[in-house]
């Protein structure tokens, strides 16, 4: 995403609304309905959350490859 000033975002300047705005920007870039977008907000210093993100990415990669082989 491009660097965007927060005053360009609609809504209050709150974490939840800002996160929803950023997620909507990624969702809007998805031109293929069969393309999955995982969105997860996390703090990079929280190792449990980072592990969750890595696991989610791994799941997507494995599922995509299994679909490509016709196994699911």
Jmol script that loads the backbone (N, CA, C; Angstrom):
load data "model"
ATOM      1  N   UNK A   1       0.833  -1.185   0.000  1.00  0.00           N
ATOM      2  CA  UNK A   1       0.000   0.000   0.000  1.00  0.00           C
ATOM      3  C   UNK A   1       0.870   1.238   0.000  1.00  0.00           C
ATOM      4  N   UNK A   2       0.326   2.265  -0.535  1.00  0.00           N
ATOM      5  CA  UNK A   2       1.046   3.523  -0.522  1.00  0.00           C
ATOM      6  C   UNK A   2       1.034   4.112   0.883  1.00  0.00           C
ATOM      7  N   UNK A   3       2.002   4.972   1.146  1.00  0.00           N
ATOM      8  CA  UNK A   3       2.044   5.694   2.408  1.00  0.00           C
ATOM      9  C   UNK A   3       0.876   6.677   2.417  1.00  0.00           C
ATOM     10  N   UNK A   4      -0.015   6.548   3.398  1.00  0.00           N
ATOM     11  CA  UNK A   4      -1.225   7.357   3.439  1.00  0.00           C
ATOM     12  C   UNK A   4      -1.295   8.134   4.740  1.00  0.00           C
ATOM     13  N   UNK A   5      -1.604   9.413   4.646  1.00  0.00           N
ATOM     14  CA  UNK A   5      -1.790  10.231   5.841  1.00  0.00           C
ATOM     15  C   UNK A   5      -3.094   9.824   6.521  1.00  0.00           C
ATOM     16  N   UNK A   6      -3.099   9.772   7.847  1.00  0.00           N
ATOM     17  CA  UNK A   6      -4.289   9.317   8.565  1.00  0.00           C
ATOM     18  C   UNK A   6      -5.478  10.240   8.383  1.00  0.00           C
ATOM     19  N   UNK A   7      -5.264  11.505   8.063  1.00  0.00           N
ATOM     20  CA  UNK A   7      -6.412  12.398   7.877  1.00  0.00           C
ATOM     21  C   UNK A   7      -7.209  12.054   6.614  1.00  0.00           C
ATOM     22  N   UNK A   8      -6.661  11.200   5.762  1.00  0.00           N
ATOM     23  CA  UNK A   8      -7.376  10.773   4.562  1.00  0.00           C
ATOM     24  C   UNK A   8      -8.343   9.633   4.850  1.00  0.00           C
ATOM     25  N   UNK A   9      -8.192   9.000   6.002  1.00  0.00           N
ATOM     26  CA  UNK A   9      -9.059   7.888   6.387  1.00  0.00           C
ATOM     27  C   UNK A   9     -10.337   8.446   6.998  1.00  0.00           C
ATOM     28  N   UNK A  10     -11.458   7.805   6.682  1.00  0.00           N
ATOM     29  CA  UNK A  10     -12.708   8.225   7.305  1.00  0.00           C
ATOM     30  C   UNK A  10     -12.824   7.575   8.671  1.00  0.00           C
ATOM     31  N   UNK A  11     -13.652   8.123   9.513  1.00  0.00           N
ATOM     32  CA  UNK A  11     -13.859   7.550  10.838  1.00  0.00           C
ATOM     33  C   UNK A  11     -12.938   8.153  11.873  1.00  0.00           C
ATOM     34  N   UNK A  12     -13.118   7.698  13.084  1.00  0.00           N
ATOM     35  CA  UNK A  12     -12.305   8.196  14.194  1.00  0.00           C
ATOM     36  C   UNK A  12     -10.887   7.649  14.090  1.00  0.00           C
ATOM     37  N   UNK A  13      -9.957   8.305  14.711  1.00  0.00           N
ATOM     38  CA  UNK A  13      -8.556   7.884  14.696  1.00  0.00           C
ATOM     39  C   UNK A  13      -8.321   6.862  15.814  1.00  0.00           C
ATOM     40  N   UNK A  14      -8.952   5.708  15.671  1.00  0.00           N
ATOM     41  CA  UNK A  14      -8.869   4.636  16.657  1.00  0.00           C
ATOM     42  C   UNK A  14      -8.191   3.425  16.019  1.00  0.00           C
ATOM     43  N   UNK A  15      -7.546   2.609  16.851  1.00  0.00           N
ATOM     44  CA  UNK A  15      -6.821   1.432  16.358  1.00  0.00           C
ATOM     45  C   UNK A  15      -7.720   0.532  15.510  1.00  0.00           C
ATOM     46  N   UNK A  16      -8.898   0.174  16.057  1.00  0.00           N
ATOM     47  CA  UNK A  16      -9.780  -0.770  15.372  1.00  0.00           C
ATOM     48  C   UNK A  16     -10.212  -0.235  14.007  1.00  0.00           C
ATOM     49  N   UNK A  17     -10.561   1.052  13.958  1.00  0.00           N
ATOM     50  CA  UNK A  17     -10.993   1.630  12.692  1.00  0.00           C
ATOM     51  C   UNK A  17      -9.827   1.746  11.711  1.00  0.00           C
ATOM     52  N   UNK A  18      -8.657   2.073  12.215  1.00  0.00           N
ATOM     53  CA  UNK A  18      -7.481   2.157  11.346  1.00  0.00           C
ATOM     54  C   UNK A  18      -7.136   0.778  10.784  1.00  0.00           C
ATOM     55  N   UNK A  19      -7.199  -0.257  11.633  1.00  0.00           N
ATOM     56  CA  UNK A  19      -6.908  -1.619  11.178  1.00  0.00           C
ATOM     57  C   UNK A  19      -7.928  -2.065  10.131  1.00  0.00           C
ATOM     58  N   UNK A  20      -9.199  -1.741  10.347  1.00  0.00           N
ATOM     59  CA  UNK A  20     -10.242  -2.097   9.381  1.00  0.00           C
ATOM     60  C   UNK A  20     -10.017  -1.377   8.056  1.00  0.00           C
ATOM     61  N   UNK A  21      -9.597  -0.127   8.114  1.00  0.00           N
ATOM     62  CA  UNK A  21      -9.312   0.647   6.900  1.00  0.00           C
ATOM     63  C   UNK A  21      -8.169   0.002   6.112  1.00  0.00           C
ATOM     64  N   UNK A  22      -7.103  -0.359   6.814  1.00  0.00           N
ATOM     65  CA  UNK A  22      -5.952  -0.981   6.147  1.00  0.00           C
ATOM     66  C   UNK A  22      -6.356  -2.313   5.532  1.00  0.00           C
ATOM     67  N   UNK A  23      -7.135  -3.115   6.271  1.00  0.00           N
ATOM     68  CA  UNK A  23      -7.594  -4.390   5.729  1.00  0.00           C
ATOM     69  C   UNK A  23      -8.446  -4.166   4.480  1.00  0.00           C
ATOM     70  N   UNK A  24      -9.310  -3.169   4.507  1.00  0.00           N
ATOM     71  CA  UNK A  24     -10.156  -2.872   3.345  1.00  0.00           C
ATOM     72  C   UNK A  24      -9.311  -2.489   2.133  1.00  0.00           C
ATOM     73  N   UNK A  25      -8.188  -1.811   2.358  1.00  0.00           N
ATOM     74  CA  UNK A  25      -7.305  -1.445   1.250  1.00  0.00           C
ATOM     75  C   UNK A  25      -6.722  -2.696   0.595  1.00  0.00           C
ATOM     76  N   UNK A  26      -6.312  -3.675   1.405  1.00  0.00           N
ATOM     77  CA  UNK A  26      -5.804  -4.933   0.851  1.00  0.00           C
ATOM     78  C   UNK A  26      -6.920  -5.694   0.145  1.00  0.00           C
ATOM     79  N   UNK A  27      -8.103  -5.782   0.780  1.00  0.00           N
ATOM     80  CA  UNK A  27      -9.230  -6.491   0.175  1.00  0.00           C
ATOM     81  C   UNK A  27      -9.606  -5.883  -1.170  1.00  0.00           C
ATOM     82  N   UNK A  28      -9.534  -4.569  -1.278  1.00  0.00           N
ATOM     83  CA  UNK A  28      -9.891  -3.888  -2.524  1.00  0.00           C
ATOM     84  C   UNK A  28      -8.923  -4.222  -3.654  1.00  0.00           C
ATOM     85  N   UNK A  29      -7.703  -4.604  -3.326  1.00  0.00           N
ATOM     86  CA  UNK A  29      -6.706  -4.955  -4.346  1.00  0.00           C
ATOM     87  C   UNK A  29      -6.904  -6.370  -4.879  1.00  0.00           C
ATOM     88  N   UNK A  30      -7.718  -7.169  -4.211  1.00  0.00           N
ATOM     89  CA  UNK A  30      -7.943  -8.557  -4.599  1.00  0.00           C
ATOM     90  C   UNK A  30      -8.869  -8.600  -5.813  1.00  0.00           C
ATOM     91  N   UNK A  31      -8.304  -8.861  -6.974  1.00  0.00           N
ATOM     92  CA  UNK A  31      -9.087  -8.889  -8.213  1.00  0.00           C
ATOM     93  C   UNK A  31      -9.573 -10.288  -8.560  1.00  0.00           C
ATOM     94  N   UNK A  32      -9.185 -11.266  -7.768  1.00  0.00           N
ATOM     95  CA  UNK A  32      -9.558 -12.649  -8.047  1.00  0.00           C
ATOM     96  C   UNK A  32     -10.332 -13.210  -6.854  1.00  0.00           C
ATOM     97  N   UNK A  33     -11.624 -13.540  -7.040  1.00  0.00           N
ATOM     98  CA  UNK A  33     -12.425 -14.010  -5.912  1.00  0.00           C
ATOM     99  C   UNK A  33     -11.918 -15.309  -5.292  1.00  0.00           C
ATOM    100  N   UNK A  34     -11.151 -16.100  -6.045  1.00  0.00           N
ATOM    101  CA  UNK A  34     -10.631 -17.343  -5.474  1.00  0.00           C
ATOM    102  C   UNK A  34      -9.286 -17.146  -4.779  1.00  0.00           C
ATOM    103  N   UNK A  35      -8.775 -15.918  -4.779  1.00  0.00           N
ATOM    104  CA  UNK A  35      -7.516 -15.632  -4.081  1.00  0.00           C
ATOM    105  C   UNK A  35      -7.828 -15.299  -2.623  1.00  0.00           C
ATOM    106  N   UNK A  36      -7.174 -16.024  -1.719  1.00  0.00           N
ATOM    107  CA  UNK A  36      -7.404 -15.803  -0.294  1.00  0.00           C
ATOM    108  C   UNK A  36      -6.523 -14.689   0.240  1.00  0.00           C
ATOM    109  N   UNK A  37      -7.091 -13.869   1.084  1.00  0.00           N
ATOM    110  CA  UNK A  37      -6.318 -12.863   1.802  1.00  0.00           C
ATOM    111  C   UNK A  37      -6.530 -13.104   3.285  1.00  0.00           C
ATOM    112  N   UNK A  38      -5.443 -13.406   3.977  1.00  0.00           N
ATOM    113  CA  UNK A  38      -5.489 -13.535   5.433  1.00  0.00           C
ATOM    114  C   UNK A  38      -5.114 -12.192   6.020  1.00  0.00           C
ATOM    115  N   UNK A  39      -5.906 -11.722   6.944  1.00  0.00           N
ATOM    116  CA  UNK A  39      -5.576 -10.471   7.619  1.00  0.00           C
ATOM    117  C   UNK A  39      -5.512 -10.734   9.119  1.00  0.00           C
ATOM    118  N   UNK A  40      -4.394 -10.384   9.707  1.00  0.00           N
ATOM    119  CA  UNK A  40      -4.221 -10.571  11.148  1.00  0.00           C
ATOM    120  C   UNK A  40      -3.352  -9.439  11.668  1.00  0.00           C
ATOM    121  N   UNK A  41      -3.876  -8.688  12.614  1.00  0.00           N
ATOM    122  CA  UNK A  41      -3.091  -7.619  13.218  1.00  0.00           C
ATOM    123  C   UNK A  41      -2.320  -8.200  14.396  1.00  0.00           C
ATOM    124  N   UNK A  42      -1.069  -7.835  14.491  1.00  0.00           N
ATOM    125  CA  UNK A  42      -0.239  -8.365  15.562  1.00  0.00           C
ATOM    126  C   UNK A  42       0.863  -7.391  15.919  1.00  0.00           C
ATOM    127  N   UNK A  43       1.439  -7.626  17.068  1.00  0.00           N
ATOM    128  CA  UNK A  43       2.618  -6.885  17.504  1.00  0.00           C
ATOM    129  C   UNK A  43       3.824  -7.765  17.182  1.00  0.00           C
ATOM    130  N   UNK A  44       4.764  -7.235  16.444  1.00  0.00           N
ATOM    131  CA  UNK A  44       5.898  -8.035  15.974  1.00  0.00           C
ATOM    132  C   UNK A  44       6.751  -8.574  17.112  1.00  0.00           C
ATOM    133  N   UNK A  45       6.627  -8.033  18.309  1.00  0.00           N
ATOM    134  CA  UNK A  45       7.427  -8.536  19.426  1.00  0.00           C
ATOM    135  C   UNK A  45       6.708  -9.628  20.203  1.00  0.00           C
ATOM    136  N   UNK A  46       5.468  -9.937  19.858  1.00  0.00           N
ATOM    137  CA  UNK A  46       4.714 -11.000  20.526  1.00  0.00           C
ATOM    138  C   UNK A  46       4.939 -12.297  19.754  1.00  0.00           C
ATOM    139  N   UNK A  47       5.794 -13.160  20.279  1.00  0.00           N
ATOM    140  CA  UNK A  47       6.178 -14.369  19.541  1.00  0.00           C
ATOM    141  C   UNK A  47       5.001 -15.305  19.295  1.00  0.00           C
ATOM    142  N   UNK A  48       4.024 -15.346  20.188  1.00  0.00           N
ATOM    143  CA  UNK A  48       2.855 -16.202  19.960  1.00  0.00           C
ATOM    144  C   UNK A  48       2.049 -15.715  18.763  1.00  0.00           C
ATOM    145  N   UNK A  49       1.874 -14.409  18.643  1.00  0.00           N
ATOM    146  CA  UNK A  49       1.144 -13.867  17.498  1.00  0.00           C
ATOM    147  C   UNK A  49       1.919 -14.060  16.204  1.00  0.00           C
ATOM    148  N   UNK A  50       3.218 -13.889  16.256  1.00  0.00           N
ATOM    149  CA  UNK A  50       4.032 -14.105  15.055  1.00  0.00           C
ATOM    150  C   UNK A  50       3.947 -15.566  14.628  1.00  0.00           C
ATOM    151  N   UNK A  51       3.970 -16.489  15.574  1.00  0.00           N
ATOM    152  CA  UNK A  51       3.830 -17.911  15.252  1.00  0.00           C
ATOM    153  C   UNK A  51       2.481 -18.174  14.590  1.00  0.00           C
ATOM    154  N   UNK A  52       1.423 -17.529  15.090  1.00  0.00           N
ATOM    155  CA  UNK A  52       0.097 -17.665  14.486  1.00  0.00           C
ATOM    156  C   UNK A  52       0.121 -17.218  13.025  1.00  0.00           C
ATOM    157  N   UNK A  53       0.752 -16.096  12.765  1.00  0.00           N
ATOM    158  CA  UNK A  53       0.838 -15.580  11.394  1.00  0.00           C
ATOM    159  C   UNK A  53       1.618 -16.546  10.507  1.00  0.00           C
ATOM    160  N   UNK A  54       2.755 -17.035  10.983  1.00  0.00           N
ATOM    161  CA  UNK A  54       3.535 -17.992  10.199  1.00  0.00           C
ATOM    162  C   UNK A  54       2.730 -19.260   9.929  1.00  0.00           C
ATOM    163  N   UNK A  55       2.012 -19.752  10.933  1.00  0.00           N
ATOM    164  CA  UNK A  55       1.190 -20.953  10.750  1.00  0.00           C
ATOM    165  C   UNK A  55       0.084 -20.713   9.724  1.00  0.00           C
ATOM    166  N   UNK A  56      -0.536 -19.540   9.772  1.00  0.00           N
ATOM    167  CA  UNK A  56      -1.601 -19.219   8.815  1.00  0.00           C
ATOM    168  C   UNK A  56      -1.049 -19.165   7.396  1.00  0.00           C
ATOM    169  N   UNK A  57       0.105 -18.556   7.231  1.00  0.00           N
ATOM    170  CA  UNK A  57       0.732 -18.478   5.903  1.00  0.00           C
ATOM    171  C   UNK A  57       1.078 -19.878   5.408  1.00  0.00           C
ATOM    172  N   UNK A  58       1.616 -20.702   6.287  1.00  0.00           N
ATOM    173  CA  UNK A  58       1.945 -22.083   5.926  1.00  0.00           C
ATOM    174  C   UNK A  58       0.697 -22.831   5.481  1.00  0.00           C
ATOM    175  N   UNK A  59      -0.423 -22.659   6.210  1.00  0.00           N
ATOM    176  CA  UNK A  59      -1.679 -23.313   5.836  1.00  0.00           C
ATOM    177  C   UNK A  59      -2.124 -22.904   4.437  1.00  0.00           C
ATOM    178  N   UNK A  60      -2.023 -21.634   4.127  1.00  0.00           N
ATOM    179  CA  UNK A  60      -2.434 -21.145   2.807  1.00  0.00           C
ATOM    180  C   UNK A  60      -1.557 -21.753   1.716  1.00  0.00           C
ATOM    181  N   UNK A  61      -0.265 -21.778   1.945  1.00  0.00           N
ATOM    182  CA  UNK A  61       0.663 -22.326   0.946  1.00  0.00           C
ATOM    183  C   UNK A  61       0.401 -23.809   0.721  1.00  0.00           C
ATOM    184  N   UNK A  62       0.235 -24.561   1.793  1.00  0.00           N
ATOM    185  CA  UNK A  62      -0.027 -26.003   1.666  1.00  0.00           C
ATOM    186  C   UNK A  62      -1.352 -26.244   0.953  1.00  0.00           C
ATOM    187  N   UNK A  63      -2.405 -25.530   1.360  1.00  0.00           N
ATOM    188  CA  UNK A  63      -3.721 -25.720   0.738  1.00  0.00           C
ATOM    189  C   UNK A  63      -3.681 -25.379  -0.746  1.00  0.00           C
ATOM    190  N   UNK A  64      -2.993 -24.309  -1.105  1.00  0.00           N
ATOM    191  CA  UNK A  64      -2.905 -23.916  -2.519  1.00  0.00           C
ATOM    192  C   UNK A  64      -2.197 -24.997  -3.330  1.00  0.00           C
ATOM    193  N   UNK A  65      -1.125 -25.548  -2.782  1.00  0.00           N
ATOM    194  CA  UNK A  65      -0.401 -26.598  -3.491  1.00  0.00           C
ATOM    195  C   UNK A  65      -1.221 -27.877  -3.594  1.00  0.00           C
ATOM    196  N   UNK A  66      -1.952 -28.227  -2.538  1.00  0.00           N
ATOM    197  CA  UNK A  66      -2.798 -29.419  -2.592  1.00  0.00           C
ATOM    198  C   UNK A  66      -3.925 -29.243  -3.610  1.00  0.00           C
ATOM    199  N   UNK A  67      -4.506 -28.037  -3.680  1.00  0.00           N
ATOM    200  CA  UNK A  67      -5.535 -27.765  -4.691  1.00  0.00           C
ATOM    201  C   UNK A  67      -4.936 -27.852  -6.099  1.00  0.00           C
ATOM    202  N   UNK A  68      -3.734 -27.338  -6.247  1.00  0.00           N
ATOM    203  CA  UNK A  68      -3.075 -27.382  -7.546  1.00  0.00           C
ATOM    204  C   UNK A  68      -2.808 -28.798  -8.022  1.00  0.00           C
ATOM    205  N   UNK A  69      -2.636 -29.716  -7.076  1.00  0.00           N
ATOM    206  CA  UNK A  69      -2.409 -31.127  -7.413  1.00  0.00           C
ATOM    207  C   UNK A  69      -3.707 -31.914  -7.505  1.00  0.00           C
ATOM    208  N   UNK A  70      -4.835 -31.255  -7.207  1.00  0.00           N
ATOM    209  CA  UNK A  70      -6.125 -31.933  -7.262  1.00  0.00           C
ATOM    210  C   UNK A  70      -6.415 -32.805  -6.065  1.00  0.00           C
ATOM    211  N   UNK A  71      -5.699 -32.597  -4.974  1.00  0.00           N
ATOM    212  CA  UNK A  71      -5.904 -33.426  -3.791  1.00  0.00           C
ATOM    213  C   UNK A  71      -6.983 -32.881  -2.862  1.00  0.00           C
ATOM    214  N   UNK A  72      -7.332 -31.612  -3.008  1.00  0.00           N
ATOM    215  CA  UNK A  72      -8.462 -31.055  -2.238  1.00  0.00           C
ATOM    216  C   UNK A  72      -9.274 -30.144  -3.130  1.00  0.00           C
TER     217      UNK A  72
END
end "model"
wireframe off; spacefill off
backbone 0.3
color backbone group
